[in-house]
Amino acid sequence: MLLKKASLAGAFFVSAIWLSGAQAFCPAPGSLAPAQVQRVVDGDTLGLTDGRNVRMIGLNTPELGKKGRADEPFAVAARKRLEALVAASAGRVGLLPGKERKDRYGRTLAHVYGADGVNLEAQMLAEGLGFQVAVAPNVELAACQQAAEQSARQARLGLWRQSPVIEAGQIRGSGFAVVGGVVSKVQRNGGGIWIELQDSVVLRVAPNLLKRFDMSTLEQLQGRQVEARGWVVDRSRRGGLKNGQVRWLLPLTDPVMLKTSP
């Protein structure tokens, strides 16, 4: 189904002032690959007229309900907002491909810009309609995207109206989460760095990513309050747990996915 022009009125109306403010976060580079959007799949994925699906780099929005499950909070709002931003560009966007061009689902990985030069991931983050994520090597805009999300967090917009942070001991399922807790243990072995939170969830930095992190900082985290984000994995579904292992694993894909409290 071809993209229908979304309404820019009401709750999703954005003034030129707000758009120009978002432009400061991740300004457009000199050249972008033009593309025509056919449909908005969800808050972070576009379907193009050439048949490609584009997963927007650095943005993770709440999931729309599938197979009888309910929509996550702000999932519909995120999709509608992205529809409005695309419609404001008459469906024409510019793409900045990532260093890694495809994800495991075959989707094109790219930053997306509107006709006015606004980075659409930063716009969504600045309005609190998604979470910033950073997955190496596609982390070129991580700093400006982090600033965009922080502005929404400070203003308590969208997802940040109420804290979405889950305490480590409250994790009940797999999927994306922002997790808070006190570090109870830090270990390093052939599998990388393992940071355990309150005997409930373990954060892992894989060996190939260790060079991206400050090792001395990680090794001194015991007893510190931290906030981590990423996709939680249930290790009990992967052949069972070994003695002493906690059930929930959260791989850390970049330093911006881990924050420490002062």
Buried (B, 14 or more C-beta within 10 A) or exposed (E): EEBEEBEEEEEBEBEEEBBEBBBBBBEBEEEBEEBEBBBBBBBBBBBBEEEBBBBBBBBBBBBBEEEEEEBBBBBBBBBBBBBBBBBBBEBEBBBBBBEEEEBEEEBBBBBBBBBBBBBBBBBBBBBBBBBBBBBBEBBBBBEBBBBBBBBBBEEEBBBBEEEBBBBBEEBEEBEBBBBBBBBBBBEBEEEBBBBBBBEBBBBBBEEEBEEBBEEEEBEEBEEBBBBBBBBBBBBEEEEEEEEEBBBBBBBBBBBBBBBBEE
